[in-house]
Amino acid sequence: MNETSPINQHSEGSKLITCYLPKGKAVEIIGLLHEEKGTNTGNATSGRSQGLVRSISYGKWAEIEVLTVTVPAEKAEDIFWFMFDKAGLGEPGGGFIFQAPLLRSTPFELPEIQEES
């Protein structure tokens, strides 16, 4: 690897947006971020929570998804409110969202894929 490879290119001043959602919403939001905002840094995981979202219930526990997105600081507010609106976080039981500064992050870009002829 050389000094200009993506693994060695770090950006400063990025933000990490974390969103706790009902099960089944994260992949939809990642798709919307890609299509409408050109953001390709979404990561979704799953877990369980109590009283956080309305979802499939297991007694007091509910399945949830945790969506994280790393964005440049100058785009953070726009992406934050986009996710808030598209995920329905203003509705009761819709989950919650927050953002935090990152000291450094590594840029992520998808490669160009040529269509087959």
N, C-alpha and C positions, 0 to 999 in steps of 0.2 A: 504494500500500500504506500502511496506517496502522500505528500503533504496536502494535495488538493483533492484527495478522495473524499467522498461525502462523510465518511466516518470521522474525518479530522476537521470537518467544517462545523463549527459551533456558532449558534446565534445567542445573543444576550438580550434580555428584555422580553422574553416570551412569557405567556401565561398558560397555566393549566386550568382548564374548565372541567369540573367534575359534576356529573349529573346522576342522581339516583332516580330510577324510573321503574314503572310497573313492567313485569316480564313481557317481552315481545315488542318493546318500543325502540330499543337501542339501534338495531340494524336499520330500521326505517329512518331514524334521525341521521345516521351515518350516511345513508344514501342521499338524503336531502342536502346534507352539508356538502357532499361531493358535487351534486348536480347544480345546486343553486348558489353555492358560495366558493366552489373550487377548493374546498378543504379536504385533505386526504389523510388526516392524522387521528382519526377516531379509533378508539379501542373499547370493546365491550366485554365485560365479564359478568358473571351472575353470582347471586348469593341469596341470603335470607335476611329478613328484617321483621321487626315488630312495630306496627302502627305507622309505618313510613308511607306506604302507597297502598292503593287498592289493587289487589292482584289475586292470583290463585292462593287460597288460604290453606294452611296446615296448622289447625288450631290457632294459636296466637301468631304464628309465623306466616309470612308471605314471601313468595319468590320475587326477587327484584333483579334489575340489571344496573350495573354501574358503567356509565359511559364517560370516558375521559378524552379530551381533545386538547392538543397543544397548538397554540396559535401565536403569531406575532402580537406584541402588546398593542400595536395600533389597530388591530382587527378584533381585539378581545371583546369590547363592548358590543359590537355588531353581532359577532358570533354568539355571544352569551344570550342576547335578547332573541336572536333567531331560534336558538335551541329552546329557550323558555316558551316562546310562542308555539313552535311546531310540536313540542312534546306535551303541551297542555299543562304546564307546571303551575299555572295560575288557578287551576281547578282543584277542588278538594280531593285529597288523596292522590294527586298527580305526581308527587315526588318533590325533590328539591335540587337546587343547583348552586354552585359557588365557584369562584375562581381565585387563584393564588399565583403570585409571581414565581417564575423559575429563574434561577441564576444563569443556567445554560441549558440549551437543548440542541439536538442534532437535527438538521433539516431532513425532511422526508419527501421525496418526489417519486411519483410513479413513472416508469419508463414509457416512452412513446411506443405504441404497438401499431405496426402498419397493417392495414386491412389486406386480406388475401385477395388476389385478383383472379 
